[in-house]
Amino acid sequence: MKRLLAGLALGFALNSNCLAKQFTPQSALPTGETISIKELRMRPAAAKELRVSLKRFDSGEFRDSARHLEKAIRMDDQVPAAHHNLGVCYLRLREYAKAADEFQRASDLDPRLIAPRISLAGAFFVLGRYPDAERAAGEAYQLDPANPAARYWLSRILATEGHDTPEVQEMLRASRVHFPAAHLVLASLLLKQKATKEALFELQEYLGRPDAPEKSKVACMIERLNDSGQASTCVMN
């Protein structure tokens, strides 16, 4: 049971024990969205590169999209959207440290933008830089407490840091409608509190989500919990 609890509690990061490494559903990663470049005041040549980058991004050509954004930034490095969009490309390429640098630059250029701070929190989270992730998510949440992504990332990061307060649990419950992984984070907290029935409910709800990935691994967790520590036939790979 302890191994299972560790897998649920730590499986949302990209390190830790063996079981945690096995359970890294796609929804555990920050996705990020590009920012529109309409009506941006910038050099025409740089704007052209931005437009090309968005077309490449929409076609799934993330490396080529990044190259065009890098070129645009060399021409004009004062456009927050360019840095944010480059960060999103790096996220898709799983170059998280480079993504964090770009999101930080975008946030510094325009402190009013919430998207770069949310993306920064996600990048720091994957890098295991939890205090930095909490800071970025907290700043995003302060800018807009009603923003679903800001609320989700802040609660998820706090949960990873060991904060299982009622406030964190309520934030996770509010996040479930937009983020299936919130069910899994909440389940991990409930299992720590030995609320197995409630945790099983969250895992079952996750399985019922059409947008939830890697359901076979969650189904295996449910089978192991229902077996009460007895031998299970499911395999998590």
C-alpha positions in Angstrom: 0.0 0.0 0.0 2.8 2.4 0.8 4.2 1.9 -2.7 0.8 2.6 -4.2 0.4 5.8 -2.2 3.9 7.0 -3.3 2.9 6.4 -6.9 -0.2 8.5 -6.6 1.4 11.2 -4.6 4.5 11.5 -6.7 3.4 10.2 -10.1 2.6 13.7 -11.3 6.3 14.7 -11.3 8.8 13.3 -13.7 11.1 11.8 -11.1 11.0 10.0 -7.7 10.5 6.3 -7.3 9.9 3.6 -10.0 6.2 3.6 -9.8 6.0 7.4 -10.0 8.0 7.3 -13.2 5.6 4.8 -14.7 2.6 7.0 -14.0 3.1 10.2 -15.9 -0.1 10.9 -17.9 0.0 13.5 -20.5 -2.3 15.7 -18.5 0.5 16.0 -15.9 2.4 18.2 -18.2 1.9 21.9 -18.8 0.5 22.5 -22.3 0.3 26.2 -22.6 -1.4 28.2 -25.4 0.1 30.7 -27.8 -0.8 34.3 -27.6 -2.3 36.1 -30.7 0.0 38.5 -32.4 -2.7 40.7 -33.8 -2.2 44.5 -33.3 1.3 44.1 -31.9 3.5 47.1 -32.3 6.8 45.7 -33.6 9.1 45.7 -36.6 7.4 44.4 -39.8 10.1 41.8 -40.4 9.7 40.5 -36.8 6.0 40.4 -37.2 6.4 38.4 -40.4 8.5 35.8 -38.5 5.8 35.6 -35.8 3.1 34.9 -38.3 5.1 32.2 -39.9 5.8 30.7 -36.5 2.1 30.4 -35.7 1.5 28.6 -39.0 4.3 26.2 -38.2 3.0 25.7 -34.7 -0.6 25.0 -35.9 0.9 22.3 -38.2 2.7 20.7 -35.3 6.2 21.8 -36.5 7.3 23.0 -33.1 11.0 23.1 -33.8 10.6 25.2 -37.0 8.1 27.4 -35.2 10.7 28.0 -32.5 13.3 28.9 -35.0 11.1 31.6 -36.5 10.3 33.0 -33.0 14.0 33.0 -32.1 14.7 35.0 -35.3 11.8 37.4 -34.5 13.2 38.0 -31.0 16.7 38.7 -32.4 15.0 41.5 -34.3 12.9 42.8 -31.5 13.2 41.3 -28.0 10.7 43.6 -26.3 7.5 41.7 -27.3 6.1 39.5 -24.5 3.9 37.4 -26.8 7.0 36.4 -28.8 8.8 35.2 -25.7 5.7 33.4 -24.4 5.0 31.6 -27.7 8.6 30.5 -27.9 8.3 29.1 -24.4 5.2 27.2 -25.5 7.2 25.7 -28.4 9.9 24.7 -25.9 7.3 23.1 -23.7 6.1 21.0 -26.6 9.7 20.0 -27.3 10.1 19.2 -23.6 12.9 21.7 -23.2 11.6 22.9 -19.9 14.5 25.0 -18.7 14.5 27.0 -21.9 10.7 27.3 -21.7 10.9 28.7 -18.2 13.5 31.3 -19.3 11.1 32.6 -22.0 8.1 32.6 -19.8 10.0 34.6 -17.2 11.1 37.1 -19.8 7.5 37.5 -21.0 6.3 38.1 -17.4 9.1 40.6 -16.8 8.2 42.5 -19.9 4.5 42.7 -19.0 3.6 41.9 -15.4 -0.1 42.2 -16.2 -0.1 39.1 -18.4 -1.4 36.0 -16.7 -0.6 33.3 -19.3 3.2 33.5 -19.0 3.0 33.1 -15.2 0.7 30.1 -15.5 3.0 28.5 -18.0 6.1 29.4 -15.9 4.5 27.6 -12.9 4.0 24.5 -15.0 7.5 24.5 -16.4 9.0 25.0 -12.9 6.8 22.2 -11.7 8.1 19.7 -14.2 11.7 20.8 -13.4 11.0 20.0 -9.7 11.5 23.7 -8.7 8.5 23.7 -6.5 9.1 26.9 -4.5 9.6 28.8 -7.8 6.5 27.1 -9.3 4.4 28.1 -6.2 5.6 31.7 -6.5 4.6 31.9 -10.2 1.3 30.2 -9.7 0.5 32.4 -6.7 1.2 35.5 -8.7 -1.1 34.3 -11.5 -3.8 33.5 -8.9 -3.5 36.9 -7.4 -3.9 38.5 -10.9 -7.1 36.5 -11.5 -8.4 34.2 -8.7 -11.2 33.0 -11.0 -8.8 31.8 -13.7 -9.2 27.9 -13.8 -5.6 27.3 -14.8 -4.1 29.5 -12.2 -6.3 27.9 -9.5 -5.4 24.4 -10.7 -1.6 24.9 -10.9 -1.5 26.6 -7.5 -3.5 23.8 -5.8 -1.5 21.1 -7.5 1.8 22.6 -6.6 0.8 23.1 -3.0 -0.4 19.5 -2.9 2.9 18.3 -4.2 4.7 20.3 -1.5 2.7 18.5 1.1 -0.1 21.0 1.8 -3.3 18.9 2.2 -5.4 21.6 3.8 -9.2 21.9 3.2 -8.5 25.0 1.1 -6.2 23.1 -1.3 -8.7 20.2 -1.6 -11.5 22.7 -2.4 -9.4 24.3 -5.1 -8.7 20.9 -6.6 -12.4 20.0 -6.6 -13.1 23.3 -8.4 -10.4 22.4 -10.9 -11.7 19.0 -11.9 -14.1 20.2 -14.5 -11.3 21.7 -16.6 -8.3 19.5 -15.6 -8.8 15.7 -15.2 -5.5 15.3 -13.4 -7.0 17.2 -10.5 -8.9 14.0 -9.7 -5.6 12.2 -9.3 -4.0 14.8 -7.2 -7.0 15.0 -4.9 -7.0 11.2 -4.7 -3.4 11.2 -3.5 -4.3 13.6 -0.7 -7.3 11.6 0.3 -5.2 8.4 0.4 -2.7 10.1 2.7 -5.6 10.8 5.0 -6.8 7.2 4.8 -10.0 8.3 3.1 -9.8 5.3 0.7 -13.5 5.4 -0.3 -13.3 9.0 -1.3 -10.1 8.5 -3.2 -11.6 5.6 -5.1 -14.5 7.9 -6.1 -12.0 10.4 -7.5 -10.1 7.7 -9.5 -13.4 6.3 -10.9 -14.5 9.8 -11.9 -11.1 10.2 -13.7 -11.8 7.0 -15.6 -15.2 8.4 -16.7 -13.6 11.4 -18.3 -13.3 11.1 -22.1 -10.3 13.5 -22.1 -8.3 11.6 -19.5 -5.1 9.8 -20.8 -3.5 6.5 -19.7 -6.7 5.2 -18.0 -5.3 1.7 -17.8 -2.8 2.8 -15.2 -5.5 4.4 -13.1 -7.6 1.3 -13.5 -4.7 -0.7 -12.2 -4.4 1.5 -9.1 -8.1 1.0 -8.4 -7.7 -2.8 -8.7 -4.9 -2.7 -6.3 -6.8 -0.6 -3.8 -9.8 -2.8 -4.0 -7.6 -5.9 -3.5 -6.5 -4.4 -0.1 -2.9 -5.1 -0.7 -3.4 -8.6 -2.0 -1.8 -9.8 -5.2 -3.1 -8.0 -8.3 -3.2 -9.2 -11.8 -2.8 -5.8 -13.4 0.6 -4.5 -14.6 1.6 -0.9 -14.7 4.1 -0.3 -17.6 
